[in-house]
Amino acid sequence: MTPPDIDPQTQLELEAAAFRRLRKHLMEDRPDVQNIDMMNLTGFCRNCLSRWYQEAANAKGIDLDKDTAREIFYGMTMAEWKANHQTEAGADKQAAFGKAFAENVGPKSS
């Protein structure tokens, strides 16, 4: 919905600014929050955001693969992110993740 006094370009810019602020919050302010916890609680995580970025690029005819989209979103490779920020998840969190992933993303592929 566009508020009546905001033109479409301004709305686009505001939405982009909100996305950039969300990214900063997740990547810089709260890197301690684990993706698995986000997925289990909200049904999305940083990987989802990078996938949505990839899908938007692909829809515009930009050939962007999953790893490149993740590196753009994370500002580093997934290996670097995992080494610096990811912790081990217990069996309970992994089970909850399987359910959350199936409900929000689709069947887990290996």
Secondary structure, 3 states (H helix, E strand, C coil): CCCCCCCHHHHHHHHHHHHHHHHHHHHHHCCCCCHHHHHHHHCCCHHHHHHHHHHHHHHCCCCCCHHHHHHHHHCCCHHHHHHHHCCCCCHHHHHHHHHHHHHHCCCCCC
